[in-house]
Amino acid sequence: MSTKPYNPADEGAEMSFRQKMSYTDYLRLDDVLQAQSPLSDAHDELLFIIQHQTSELWMKLAIHEIRSAMDAIRGDTPQPAFKMLTRVARIFEQLNNAWDVLRTMTPSEYTEFRNSLGQSSGFQSYQYRAIEFLAGNRNTAMLGPHSHRPDLLASLEDILSRPSLYDEALLLLSRNGFDIGDEANRTNWRETRAENPKVMEAWRAVYAAPGKHWDLYELAEKLVDFEDYFRRWRFNHVTTVERVIGFKRGTGGTSGTHYLKKMLEVELFPELWRVRTVL
């Protein structure tokens, strides 16, 4: 066995980057790694910042995938959307795992820097709001926390002016000959839609004959996967907050865990959950 230290250059690895793009250059790591600016001397504030910054990066990717899936469905080529929606589900699995890291912070450790947060809160996450709006939960009251940023508000309003992910799935049902009632002629995309018995009957027909309607059947299951992981993320958010701050009010003024528990009741694709009962 050779005792000579291994040198990757001996096998042709590039070792000099004075005139070439490096890993750090490509990923702009100087910008990324300098974006953490704790406002206190508390040891755990860095954990708190990195947890939320990385979550926002994953949400950025989720938005990219959801938009692309919507484009594929709208173009009557839902197959690529299956891969994209699977990726969205895995992103939320990753976000779920991140709560396990944050839970290593105790209530005592959080109180050391909580006042430094001011009124900032995850409740104000623009990207989280975009994901909800894109998926179909169009609670326009939630535009309020973004009203101080005309650019963000305009972007969210643009999402609200177009069909959601679930709307696109329902329109695909209609284009494939299923009767979805008034949903087929809907033009007001701004409000959260109500459950529709004709939509549930359409999904029942899809699930009753998956071989005949395979693409629609597969799309339905990918949507359920997405919401399944999304619900788990919400639940883990509640338990993490309760573990760290108990029943205190949130820094952004919400009722804390009470508010988060109410969000657990929100369903993105209601007929896809109800249809399981009638099959």
C-alpha positions in Angstrom: 0.0 0.0 0.0 1.3 3.4 -1.0 2.0 5.9 1.8 2.1 8.8 -0.6 -0.8 11.3 0.0 -3.5 11.1 -2.6 -3.4 14.0 -5.0 -6.6 14.3 -7.2 -4.4 16.3 -9.8 -2.7 13.0 -10.6 -6.0 11.8 -12.1 -6.7 15.0 -14.0 -8.8 16.9 -11.4 -8.8 20.6 -11.9 -7.0 22.3 -9.0 -6.5 25.9 -10.0 -9.5 28.2 -10.5 -7.9 31.7 -10.9 -9.4 31.9 -14.5 -12.2 29.4 -14.2 -15.6 29.1 -12.5 -15.4 27.1 -9.2 -18.0 25.4 -7.1 -18.2 28.4 -4.9 -18.6 30.8 -7.8 -21.4 28.7 -9.5 -23.4 28.5 -6.3 -22.6 32.0 -5.1 -21.7 30.6 -1.8 -20.1 33.8 -0.6 -23.6 35.5 -0.8 -25.4 32.5 0.6 -23.1 31.9 3.6 -23.0 35.6 4.5 -26.8 35.9 4.5 -27.0 34.9 8.2 -26.9 37.9 10.5 -28.0 37.0 14.1 -29.2 40.0 16.1 -28.3 38.6 19.4 -25.4 36.6 21.0 -27.7 33.6 21.6 -26.1 30.4 20.4 -29.3 29.0 18.8 -30.2 32.0 16.7 -28.0 30.8 13.9 -29.9 27.5 13.9 -33.2 29.4 13.7 -32.1 31.6 10.8 -30.6 28.7 8.8 -33.7 26.5 9.4 -36.0 29.2 7.9 -33.7 30.3 5.1 -33.2 26.7 3.9 -37.0 26.2 4.1 -37.5 29.2 1.9 -35.0 27.8 -0.7 -36.9 24.5 -0.7 -40.2 26.4 -1.2 -38.7 28.3 -4.1 -38.1 24.9 -5.8 -41.6 23.7 -4.9 -43.1 26.8 -6.6 -41.0 26.1 -9.7 -42.2 22.5 -9.8 -45.8 23.3 -9.2 -45.9 26.0 -11.9 -44.3 23.6 -14.4 -46.8 20.8 -13.4 -49.6 23.3 -14.0 -48.2 24.1 -17.5 -48.0 20.4 -18.4 -51.6 19.7 -17.2 -52.9 22.8 -19.1 -51.2 21.5 -22.2 -52.9 18.1 -22.0 -49.6 16.4 -21.3 -50.0 15.4 -17.6 -47.3 12.8 -17.6 -44.4 15.2 -16.9 -46.5 16.6 -14.1 -46.3 13.3 -12.3 -42.6 13.6 -11.8 -42.8 17.2 -10.8 -45.5 16.6 -8.2 -43.6 13.7 -6.8 -40.7 16.0 -6.4 -42.9 18.5 -4.6 -44.0 15.8 -2.2 -40.4 14.9 -1.5 -39.6 18.6 -1.0 -42.2 18.7 1.8 -40.7 15.5 3.2 -37.4 17.4 3.4 -39.2 20.3 5.0 -40.7 17.9 7.5 -37.3 16.6 8.5 -36.1 20.1 9.1 -38.4 20.4 12.1 -36.5 17.6 13.7 -33.4 19.8 13.8 -35.3 22.8 15.1 -36.8 20.7 17.9 -33.4 20.3 19.4 -33.8 23.9 20.6 -35.4 24.2 24.0 -37.8 26.9 25.2 -35.0 28.4 27.3 -32.7 28.7 24.3 -35.4 30.2 22.2 -36.3 32.9 24.7 -32.7 34.1 24.6 -33.3 35.7 21.2 -37.0 35.7 20.6 -37.3 39.4 21.3 -34.8 40.0 18.5 -37.4 38.8 15.9 -39.6 41.8 16.5 -42.9 41.2 14.6 -41.3 38.9 12.0 -43.0 35.5 11.7 -43.2 32.6 9.3 -46.9 33.6 9.0 -45.5 36.3 6.7 -43.7 34.0 4.3 -44.5 35.2 0.8 -43.5 31.9 -0.7 -45.6 29.8 1.6 -48.5 32.0 0.6 -47.7 31.5 -3.0 -47.7 27.7 -2.6 -51.1 27.8 -0.9 -52.6 30.1 -3.6 -51.1 28.0 -6.4 -52.5 24.8 -4.8 -56.0 26.3 -4.5 -56.3 27.6 -0.9 -57.2 31.2 -1.9 -57.9 33.0 1.3 -57.5 36.6 0.1 -57.4 37.8 3.8 -53.8 36.4 3.7 -52.7 39.1 1.3 -52.6 41.5 4.2 -49.1 40.7 5.5 -47.7 41.5 2.0 -49.5 44.8 1.4 -46.3 46.8 2.3 -44.5 45.2 -0.7 -46.3 46.1 -4.0 -44.0 43.7 -6.0 -44.9 40.7 -3.8 -48.6 41.7 -3.7 -48.7 42.0 -7.5 -47.1 38.5 -7.9 -49.7 37.0 -5.5 -52.5 38.8 -7.3 -51.3 37.4 -10.5 -51.5 33.8 -9.1 -55.1 34.6 -7.9 -56.1 35.7 -11.4 -55.4 32.3 -12.9 -56.5 28.7 -12.3 -54.9 26.9 -9.4 -53.2 23.5 -9.7 -56.4 21.8 -8.7 -58.4 23.9 -11.1 -56.1 22.8 -13.9 -56.7 19.2 -12.9 -60.5 19.7 -12.9 -60.4 21.4 -16.3 -58.4 18.4 -17.6 -61.2 16.2 -16.3 -63.7 18.3 -18.3 -61.6 18.1 -21.5 -61.6 14.4 -21.1 -65.4 14.2 -21.2 -66.2 14.3 -17.5 -69.1 16.4 -16.3 -67.8 18.8 -13.6 -70.7 21.1 -13.6 -70.2 24.8 -13.2 -66.4 24.3 -12.7 -66.0 23.9 -16.4 -67.2 27.5 -17.0 -65.7 29.1 -13.9 -63.9 32.4 -14.5 -63.5 33.8 -11.0 -60.3 32.1 -9.8 -59.7 34.5 -7.0 -61.9 32.8 -4.3 -61.4 29.3 -2.8 -63.9 27.0 -4.6 -66.6 25.1 -2.8 -66.9 21.3 -2.9 -68.8 20.1 -5.9 -70.7 16.7 -6.0 -70.2 16.5 -9.8 -66.5 16.8 -9.3 -66.5 14.0 -6.7 -68.6 11.8 -9.1 -66.0 12.4 -11.9 -63.2 11.4 -9.6 -65.2 8.4 -8.5 -65.5 7.3 -12.1 -61.7 7.7 -12.5 -61.0 5.6 -9.5 -63.5 3.0 -10.4 -61.7 2.3 -13.7 -58.1 3.3 -13.3 -56.9 1.3 -16.3 -59.3 3.2 -18.6 -58.4 6.6 -17.1 -54.8 6.0 -16.1 -53.4 9.5 -16.6 -56.2 11.1 -14.5 -55.9 8.3 -11.9 -52.2 8.9 -11.6 -52.6 12.6 -11.5 -55.2 12.3 -8.7 -52.8 10.2 -6.6 -49.9 12.6 -7.2 -52.1 15.4 -5.9 -53.1 13.4 -2.8 -49.4 12.6 -2.2 -48.6 16.3 -2.3 -51.4 17.2 0.1 -50.5 14.3 2.4 -46.9 15.6 2.8 -48.2 19.2 3.0 -50.5 18.2 5.9 -47.7 16.4 7.7 -45.5 19.6 7.4 -48.3 21.7 8.9 -48.8 19.1 11.8 -45.1 19.1 12.5 -45.1 22.9 12.5 -47.8 22.9 15.2 -46.0 20.3 17.4 -42.7 22.1 17.1 -44.2 25.5 18.0 -46.1 24.0 20.9 -42.9 22.2 22.1 -40.8 25.4 22.0 -43.2 28.2 23.0 -46.3 26.4 24.4 -49.4 28.4 23.9 -47.9 31.9 23.7 -49.0 34.2 20.9 -46.8 34.2 17.8 -44.3 36.9 17.2 -46.4 38.1 14.2 -49.5 38.5 16.4 -51.3 35.3 15.6 -52.7 33.1 18.3 -49.8 30.7 17.9 -50.6 27.1 18.1 -54.4 27.8 18.0 -53.9 29.5 14.6 -51.7 26.7 13.3 -54.3 24.1 14.4 -57.0 25.9 12.5 -54.8 25.6 9.4 -54.8 21.8 9.8 -58.5 21.8 8.9 -57.8 23.4 5.5 -58.1 20.9 2.6 -56.5 21.6 -0.8 -58.2 18.9 -2.9 -61.4 18.0 -0.9 -63.1 15.8 -3.5 -60.0 13.6 -3.7 -60.3 12.9 0.0 -64.1 12.4 0.0 -64.1 10.0 -3.0 -62.4 7.4 -0.9 -65.6 7.1 1.2 -67.9 6.5 -1.8 -65.8 4.0 -3.7 
